[in-house]
Amino acid sequence: MKTFALLATLATGILLLYGTRDFAPWGDPASPASSHVSRVYIERAVEETHVPNLVSAILGDYRSYDTMFETVVIYCAGLAVVSVLRRNRS
């Protein structure tokens, strides 16, 4: 069983690393995220959200559902870790 788990983990890791070949180079100013999305956020965030802080405008308004569900996932993972590591006092 441990061998199967190791092979599954290695296969998944290899597939994930293979998938990164299509990523734009790190910090590339011509990448789609830098040339389209970032510019729109920077230019329109204050007038569309009425929040003076750019980071708060992006996380709280544009990506609010994403941020909320990331928090829920982290909370559930924490509950799972606590429930697995909890000792019975009997």
MDTraj code that builds the backbone (N, CA, C; nanometers):
import mdtraj as md
import numpy as np

residues = "MET LYS THR PHE ALA LEU LEU ALA THR LEU ALA THR GLY ILE LEU LEU LEU TYR GLY THR ARG ASP PHE ALA PRO TRP GLY ASP PRO ALA SER PRO ALA SER SER HIS VAL SER ARG VAL TYR ILE GLU ARG ALA VAL GLU GLU THR HIS VAL PRO ASN LEU VAL SER ALA ILE LEU GLY ASP TYR ARG SER TYR ASP THR MET PHE GLU THR VAL VAL ILE TYR CYS ALA GLY LEU ALA VAL VAL SER VAL LEU ARG ARG ASN ARG SER".split()
xyz = np.array([
    [0.0827, -0.1197, 0.0000],
    [0.0000, 0.0000, 0.0000],
    [0.0869, 0.1258, 0.0000],
    [0.1979, 0.1221, 0.0773],
    [0.2854, 0.2384, 0.0804],
    [0.3526, 0.2610, -0.0544],
    [0.3816, 0.1535, -0.1249],
    [0.4430, 0.1658, -0.2572],
    [0.3461, 0.2324, -0.3539],
    [0.2199, 0.1923, -0.3472],
    [0.1183, 0.2544, -0.4331],
    [0.1040, 0.4032, -0.4028],
    [0.1037, 0.4377, -0.2742],
    [0.0917, 0.5783, -0.2358],
    [0.2118, 0.6585, -0.2855],
    [0.3309, 0.5994, -0.2751],
    [0.4515, 0.6675, -0.3233],
    [0.4454, 0.6866, -0.4744],
    [0.4055, 0.5840, -0.5465],
    [0.3968, 0.5957, -0.6924],
    [0.2900, 0.6973, -0.7354],
    [0.1770, 0.6984, -0.6655],
    [0.0720, 0.7953, -0.6973],
    [0.1195, 0.9377, -0.6702],
    [0.1929, 0.9564, -0.5614],
    [0.2453, 1.0890, -0.5290],
    [0.3485, 1.1342, -0.6317],
    [0.4373, 1.0440, -0.6692],
    [0.5383, 1.0786, -0.7697],
    [0.4742, 1.1087, -0.9052],
    [0.3757, 1.0298, -0.9448],
    [0.3084, 1.0535, -1.0727],
    [0.2368, 1.1885, -1.0720],
    [0.1713, 1.2202, -0.9618],
    [0.1035, 1.3490, -0.9516],
    [0.2038, 1.4630, -0.9565],
    [0.3139, 1.4496, -0.8851],
    [0.4177, 1.5527, -0.8870],
    [0.4766, 1.5733, -1.0254],
    [0.5013, 1.4642, -1.0954],
    [0.5556, 1.4749, -1.2315],
    [0.4559, 1.5440, -1.3245],
    [0.3275, 1.5085, -1.3133],
    [0.2254, 1.5747, -1.3958],
    [0.2149, 1.7239, -1.3654],
    [0.2223, 1.7594, -1.2375],
    [0.2153, 1.9012, -1.2016],
    [0.3368, 1.9776, -1.2539],
    [0.4543, 1.9178, -1.2417],
    [0.5745, 1.9840, -1.2940],
    [0.5699, 1.9945, -1.4464],
    [0.5177, 1.8928, -1.5121],
    [0.5031, 1.8975, -1.6574],
    [0.4075, 2.0095, -1.6985],
    [0.3027, 2.0305, -1.6205],
    [0.2061, 2.1357, -1.6506],
    [0.2616, 2.2763, -1.6363],
    [0.3664, 2.2923, -1.5578],
    [0.4241, 2.4256, -1.5398],
    [0.5068, 2.4708, -1.6592],
    [0.5313, 2.3825, -1.7536],
    [0.6080, 2.4228, -1.8722],
    [0.5358, 2.5289, -1.9536],
    [0.4024, 2.5332, -1.9448],
    [0.3240, 2.6308, -2.0205],
    [0.3092, 2.7645, -1.9499],
    [0.3589, 2.7754, -1.8283],
    [0.3488, 2.9013, -1.7549],
    [0.4389, 3.0074, -1.8176],
    [0.3985, 3.1316, -1.8031],
    [0.4846, 3.2418, -1.8468],
    [0.6040, 3.2509, -1.7523],
    [0.7179, 3.2990, -1.7994],
    [0.8338, 3.3127, -1.7103],
    [0.8011, 3.4039, -1.5917],
    [0.8641, 3.3764, -1.4790],
    [0.8398, 3.4518, -1.3561],
    [0.8726, 3.5990, -1.3765],
    [0.7780, 3.6863, -1.3496],
    [0.7995, 3.8297, -1.3600],
    [0.7932, 3.8839, -1.5010],
    [0.7448, 3.8064, -1.5951],
    [0.7368, 3.8501, -1.7343],
    [0.6323, 3.9607, -1.7480],
    [0.6735, 4.0816, -1.7870],
    [0.5766, 4.1905, -1.7995],
    [0.4799, 4.1725, -1.9163],
    [0.5084, 4.0805, -2.0078],
    [0.4201, 4.0574, -2.1212],
    [0.3235, 3.9418, -2.0975],
    [0.3251, 3.8825, -1.9790],
    [0.2337, 3.7718, -1.9502],
    [0.0905, 3.8249, -1.9426],
    [-0.0084, 3.7387, -1.9662],
    [-0.1482, 3.7856, -1.9631],
    [-0.1889, 3.8484, -1.8298],
    [-0.1416, 3.7927, -1.7192],
    [-0.1783, 3.8496, -1.5888],
    [-0.1207, 3.9898, -1.5716],
    [-0.0013, 4.0121, -1.6226],
    [0.0611, 4.1437, -1.6079],
    [0.0106, 4.2444, -1.7094],
    [-0.0238, 4.1987, -1.8282],
    [-0.0611, 4.2944, -1.9328],
    [-0.2100, 4.3267, -1.9362],
    [-0.2952, 4.2390, -1.8835],
    [-0.4385, 4.2648, -1.8910],
    [-0.5016, 4.2840, -1.7528],
    [-0.4918, 4.1840, -1.6699],
    [-0.5637, 4.1843, -1.5426],
    [-0.5088, 4.2887, -1.4465],
    [-0.3788, 4.2923, -1.4277],
    [-0.3197, 4.3856, -1.3319],
    [-0.3502, 4.5305, -1.3678],
    [-0.3414, 4.5611, -1.4938],
    [-0.3658, 4.6987, -1.5378],
    [-0.5088, 4.7413, -1.5061],
    [-0.6042, 4.6533, -1.5302],
    [-0.7454, 4.6846, -1.5023],
    [-0.7660, 4.7055, -1.3529],
    [-0.7090, 4.6180, -1.2701],
    [-0.7217, 4.6335, -1.1245],
    [-0.6639, 4.7665, -1.0783],
    [-0.5458, 4.7998, -1.1262],
    [-0.4787, 4.9220, -1.0810],
    [-0.5544, 5.0460, -1.1276],
    [-0.6027, 5.0452, -1.2507],
    [-0.6681, 5.1642, -1.3043],
    [-0.8099, 5.1847, -1.2510],
    [-0.8849, 5.0783, -1.2267],
    [-1.0270, 5.0921, -1.1945],
    [-1.0653, 5.0584, -1.0510],
    [-0.9752, 5.0071, -0.9717],
    [-1.0129, 4.9554, -0.8395],
    [-1.0736, 5.0616, -0.7494],
    [-1.0134, 5.1784, -0.7409],
    [-1.0621, 5.2807, -0.6490],
    [-1.1983, 5.3338, -0.6921],
    [-1.2163, 5.3595, -0.8201],
    [-1.3444, 5.4147, -0.8653],
    [-1.4574, 5.3108, -0.8659],
    [-1.4259, 5.1831, -0.8878],
    [-1.5313, 5.0810, -0.8890],
    [-1.5685, 5.0326, -0.7497],
    [-1.4712, 5.0277, -0.6578],
    [-1.4988, 4.9713, -0.5252],
    [-1.5106, 5.0770, -0.4164],
    [-1.4615, 5.1959, -0.4412],
    [-1.4600, 5.3052, -0.3435],
    [-1.3801, 5.2692, -0.2180],
    [-1.2776, 5.1878, -0.2367],
    [-1.1868, 5.1500, -0.1283],
    [-1.0505, 5.2093, -0.1623],
    [-0.9932, 5.2922, -0.0744],
    [-0.8685, 5.3587, -0.1081],
    [-0.7467, 5.2667, -0.1101],
    [-0.7527, 5.1515, -0.0446],
    [-0.6396, 5.0594, -0.0420],
    [-0.6565, 4.9574, -0.1540],
    [-0.5588, 4.9487, -0.2428],
    [-0.5692, 4.8624, -0.3604],
    [-0.5768, 4.7149, -0.3219],
    [-0.4971, 4.6719, -0.2265],
    [-0.4977, 4.5311, -0.1854],
    [-0.6326, 4.4939, -0.1243],
    [-0.6854, 4.5792, -0.0388],
    [-0.8164, 4.5525, 0.0213],
    [-0.9263, 4.5522, -0.0840],
    [-0.9158, 4.6382, -0.1819],
    [-1.0162, 4.6420, -0.2889],
    [-1.0148, 4.5122, -0.3685],
    [-0.8981, 4.4610, -0.3990],
    [-0.8889, 4.3377, -0.4777],
    [-0.9368, 4.2180, -0.3965],
    [-0.8864, 4.2041, -0.2738],
    [-0.9234, 4.0881, -0.1925],
    [-1.0670, 4.0949, -0.1426],
    [-1.1140, 4.2124, -0.1067],
    [-1.2471, 4.2247, -0.0483],
    [-1.3592, 4.2419, -0.1471],
    [-1.3292, 4.2875, -0.2686],
    [-1.4359, 4.3139, -0.3640],
    [-1.4247, 4.2254, -0.4879],
    [-1.3140, 4.2345, -0.5582],
    [-1.3001, 4.1555, -0.6803],
    [-1.2896, 4.0063, -0.6516],
    [-1.2161, 3.9687, -0.5477],
    [-1.1920, 3.8268, -0.5192],
    [-1.2561, 3.7844, -0.3876],
    [-1.3682, 3.8415, -0.3518],
    [-1.4268, 3.8148, -0.2199],
    [-1.4706, 3.6698, -0.2041],
    [-1.5335, 3.6116, -0.3048],
    [-1.5750, 3.4714, -0.2927],
    [-1.4534, 3.3803, -0.2852],
    [-1.3535, 3.4084, -0.3654],
    [-1.2315, 3.3275, -0.3635],
    [-1.1655, 3.3350, -0.2266],
    [-1.1539, 3.4543, -0.1715],
    [-1.0932, 3.4717, -0.0392],
    [-1.1764, 3.4031, 0.0679],
    [-1.3085, 3.4146, 0.0597],
    [-1.3951, 3.3518, 0.1592],
    [-1.3792, 3.1999, 0.1559],
    [-1.3797, 3.1410, 0.0379],
    [-1.3707, 2.9958, 0.0297],
    [-1.2304, 2.9456, 0.0622],
    [-1.1263, 3.0241, 0.0356],
    [-0.9928, 2.9861, 0.0810],
    [-0.9892, 2.9808, 0.2332],
    [-1.0534, 3.0751, 0.2986],
    [-1.0589, 3.0759, 0.4446],
    [-1.1357, 2.9542, 0.4957],
    [-1.2447, 2.9190, 0.4296],
    [-1.3221, 2.8015, 0.4701],
    [-1.2392, 2.6744, 0.4546],
    [-1.1646, 2.6633, 0.3461],
    [-1.0813, 2.5451, 0.3239],
    [-0.9737, 2.5344, 0.4318],
    [-0.9094, 2.6456, 0.4660],
    [-0.8070, 2.6437, 0.5702],
    [-0.8684, 2.6077, 0.7048],
    [-0.9868, 2.6584, 0.7340],
    [-1.0554, 2.6258, 0.8591],
    [-1.0886, 2.4767, 0.8647],
    [-1.1401, 2.4214, 0.7554],
    [-1.1735, 2.2785, 0.7525],
    [-1.0482, 2.1923, 0.7658],
    [-0.9394, 2.2343, 0.7028],
    [-0.8145, 2.1594, 0.7167],
    [-0.7665, 2.1632, 0.8610],
    [-0.7787, 2.2770, 0.9259],
    [-0.7401, 2.2870, 1.0662],
    [-0.8256, 2.1979, 1.1545],
    [-0.9560, 2.1939, 1.1287],
    [-1.0447, 2.1050, 1.2047],
    [-1.0079, 1.9581, 1.1823],
    [-0.9730, 1.9231, 1.0599],
    [-0.9342, 1.7853, 1.0312],
    [-0.8065, 1.7477, 1.1046],
    [-0.7093, 1.8381, 1.1058],
    [-0.5839, 1.8109, 1.1764],
    [-0.6088, 1.7959, 1.3256],
    [-0.6897, 1.8843, 1.3818],
    [-0.7200, 1.8760, 1.5251],
    [-0.7937, 1.7471, 1.5568],
    [-0.8886, 1.7085, 1.4725],
    [-0.9638, 1.5855, 1.5009],
    [-0.8777, 1.4607, 1.4866],
    [-0.7809, 1.4618, 1.3951],
    [-0.6923, 1.3467, 1.3793],
    [-0.5926, 1.3389, 1.4938],
    [-0.5400, 1.4515, 1.5352],
    [-0.4368, 1.4520, 1.6392],
    [-0.4908, 1.4540, 1.7809],
    [-0.6213, 1.4705, 1.7979],
    [-0.6804, 1.4746, 1.9308],
    [-0.6691, 1.3392, 1.9983],
    [-0.6357, 1.3404, 2.1231],
    [-0.6234, 1.2172, 2.2002],
    [-0.7494, 1.1952, 2.2814],
    [-0.7894, 1.0714, 2.2913],
    [-0.9011, 1.0361, 2.3777],
    [-0.8524, 1.0308, 2.5208],
    [-0.9292, 1.0807, 2.6130],
    [-0.8887, 1.0837, 2.7537],
    [-0.9538, 0.9709, 2.8312],
    [-0.9822, 0.8599, 2.7688],
    [-1.0451, 0.7494, 2.8408],
    [-0.9444, 0.6501, 2.8931],
])
top = md.Topology()
chain = top.add_chain()
for i, resn in enumerate(residues, 1):
    res = top.add_residue(resn, chain, resSeq=i)
    for name in ("N", "CA", "C"):
        top.add_atom(name, md.element.get_by_symbol(name[0]), res)
traj = md.Trajectory(xyz[None], top)
